[in-house]
Amino acid sequence: MKRIINIFIFSVLSAAALFTFSCTTDFELNAEYDEIPIIFGVLDQSVDTQFIKINKSFIGNGDNNTYAAINDSSLYTNVVARVEEYIGGAIDRTFPLEEMWVTNLDEGIFYTDSQKVYFFVPTTPLNEDATYKLIVDVSEEAQPIEAETNLILGSELNWDIITANGAIINGIIFADASTAAENDYLTSSPKCTPGGNADRYEFKLRLHFTEVTYAGASTAKYVEWNLGEVAVVSGNLKKEISGEAFYSAINNKLNNYIYEADVEKRVIGKDNIEIIVTAANENLSLFMDINEPSTGVVTEQPVFTNIEGGVGMFASRFSRNLFSYLSLHSSYILRYGAETSAYKFCIDPSWDGNITEGGQNMETTYPGIRCD
């Protein structure tokens, strides 16, 4: 069951209260502590491992930002949890959750050195026709916490055949022979069919490369550009991707990179472009809608939860990717264009010119574009 809870916090101070309690200086800022389970899990049958975050609310008499940075403040000492798979109303498989400590987290108010998550790894992929129920026990006295979700019908989320073939034969085209001289860029328009059980779709584009430092270290990296939400139009998902905006996005991502002085070159090889479409089900879409930044004068936001016995979200998503490469002229603009020439991109010689590996003999048209 989904619930949307409107939370409003009011502070009231009246003249009568000032007079009535003028002789008292001791008071409690915090209400009596009520431990609330907080759970977030998003199932995705397009990946191997399924993760679920299980925490509890916390409160203290001091600065709660300080408590947030203490890992034990939000951790349960004993969690027994599982995900059950139901097909046709009957249970088919059960996946006990195991715990894992994760590191290398983004900066934030919560403890970032390491955090505990729970996970399971199905021996075979999750069934898109099944329903999944999460059951969590955190105390011998409390009732189990439960939530339920369906999956995206990923078999229906597919790239259009023209888009797929074009990605293999022509690559992604953001520039032609006249772009450098006339500053006119081209637009790529990938298209795919929508997936069942999905309420929201988003596109992302990644430029993959190998970063090589003067010290001799080689690291596979990518720059990710979020292209935003995509609507279903005439039965298809279609996104217009501006070539000019692509190069600006690369510039914005790499600008002020703190280790830029250490970078000798960024090597572009096969499958350097990845386009990803991600579908979200109703629960995840609603959660994202409610948590969009407020743009009006009323800043209070409702809290969405479909967790029975707690708050949070148990939902699903599915991603489909398409690998391609920057076309010959598009690669040239990446190497020498005004927006990106400072970032030392060059073409891997082992890929360029190798027809079986999708090469385009770029060196023939643009001498010097290959890496030394």
Secondary structure, 3 states (H helix, E strand, C coil): CCEEECCCCCCCCCHHHHHHCCCCCCCCCCCCCCCCEEEEEEECCCCCCEEEEEEECCCCCCCHHHHHCCHHHHCCCCCEEEEEEEECCEEEEEEECEEEEECCCCCCCCCCCCEEEEEECCCCCCCCCCEEEEEEECCCCCCCEEEEEECCEHHHCCECHHHHHHHHHCCECCCCCCHHHHCCCCEECCEECCCECCCEEEEEEEEEEEEEECCCCEEEEEEEEEEEECCEECCEEECCEEHHHHHHHHHHHHCCCCCHHHEEEEEECCCCEEEEEEEECHHHHHHHHHCCCCCCCCCCCCEEECCECCEEEEEEEEEEEEEECECHHHHHHHHHCCCCHHHCEEECCCCCCCHHHCCCCHHHHCCCCECC
